[in-house]
Amino acid sequence: MIAVAYLAALLGALACMALLDRRYRLVLWADARRGVVVLAVGIAFFLLWDVLAIGAGFYHRGGSEAMTGIMLAPELPLEELVFVTFLCYLTLVLHGLVGRTAKERR
C-alpha cells in the first residue's frame, strides 16, 4: 500500500485541480483545445528539462518506499510525469483565477 502513496497523493491533487477548473471554467473547461495544447507544451518542456538534467547527472531516482518503482526512462519515475502534469495544470488554473479576479475588479 505504501508503494503507491506518493502517486495517489499526486493523482488526488490533480483531480482536485480538475474539479476547480470544471467549477470555474478556467482552463480545460473554458477552451479545451487551447488548454490541452498549452498543458502539453508545458509538460513536454519540463520532461525535456528532466531528461537533460538526468543525462548530465544532476537528477537521480529517489529510494522512497512511497514510490511505485515504475520507470518511464532511466532515472525518470512515473511519479515525475504526474508531478510535472500537476505543476503545469496548477499554474494554468492559478493564471485563470488571477485573470478572472483582475477582470472582475475592473
C-alpha positions in Angstrom: 0.0 0.0 0.0 2.8 2.5 0.9 4.4 1.9 -2.5 1.7 4.0 -4.2 1.2 6.7 -1.6 3.0 9.5 -3.4 1.4 8.7 -6.7 -2.1 8.5 -5.1 -1.5 11.9 -3.4 -0.4 13.4 -6.7 -3.4 12.0 -8.6 -5.7 13.2 -5.8 -4.3 16.7 -6.0 -4.6 16.6 -9.8 -8.3 15.5 -9.5 -9.0 18.4 -7.1 -7.4 20.8 -9.6 -9.7 19.4 -12.4 -12.7 20.0 -10.1 -11.7 23.6 -9.6 -11.2 24.0 -13.3 -14.6 22.5 -14.1 -16.4 24.6 -11.4 -15.0 27.9 -12.6 -14.2 27.1 -16.2 -10.6 28.3 -16.1 -8.6 26.1 -18.5 -9.8 22.9 -20.0 -13.5 23.7 -19.5 -13.0 27.2 -20.8 -11.3 26.2 -24.1 -10.4 22.6 -24.1 -8.3 22.7 -27.3 -6.1 25.6 -26.2 -5.9 24.2 -22.7 -4.7 20.8 -23.8 -2.1 22.4 -26.2 -0.7 24.7 -23.5 -0.7 21.9 -20.9 1.1 19.5 -23.3 3.7 22.1 -24.2 4.4 22.7 -20.5 4.7 19.0 -19.7 7.0 18.4 -22.7 9.2 21.3 -21.7 9.7 20.1 -18.1 10.1 16.5 -19.2 12.8 17.6 -21.6 14.4 19.6 -18.8 14.4 16.4 -16.6 15.8 14.2 -19.3 18.7 16.7 -20.0 19.4 17.0 -16.2 19.4 13.2 -15.9 21.8 13.0 -18.8 24.1 15.5 -17.2 24.0 13.5 -13.9 22.1 16.1 -11.8 19.0 14.0 -11.1 18.7 10.5 -9.7 15.7 8.5 -8.7 14.8 8.6 -5.1 14.7 5.5 -3.0 11.4 6.2 -1.1 9.1 3.3 -0.3 6.2 5.5 -1.2 7.1 5.4 -4.9 5.8 2.7 -7.3 9.2 1.9 -8.8 7.7 2.2 -12.4 10.3 3.9 -14.5 9.5 5.7 -17.8 13.2 6.0 -18.6 16.4 5.5 -16.7 16.1 7.7 -13.5 12.7 9.0 -14.6 9.9 7.6 -12.4 6.2 7.6 -13.3 5.6 10.0 -10.4 7.7 12.7 -12.1 5.4 12.7 -15.1 2.3 13.0 -12.8 4.1 15.8 -10.7 5.0 17.8 -13.8 1.4 17.4 -15.1 0.1 18.7 -11.8 2.6 21.5 -11.7 1.7 22.7 -15.2 -2.1 22.3 -14.6 -1.9 24.2 -11.3 -0.1 27.1 -13.0 -2.7 27.3 -15.6 -5.6 27.2 -13.1 -3.9 29.9 -11.0 -3.4 32.0 -14.0 -7.1 31.6 -14.9 -8.1 32.5 -11.4 -5.9 35.6 -11.2 -7.0 36.7 -14.6 -10.7 36.3 -13.7 -10.2 38.1 -10.4 -8.4 41.0 -12.1 -11.2 41.3 -14.7 -13.9 41.3 -12.1 -12.2 44.1 -10.1 -12.1 46.4 -13.1 
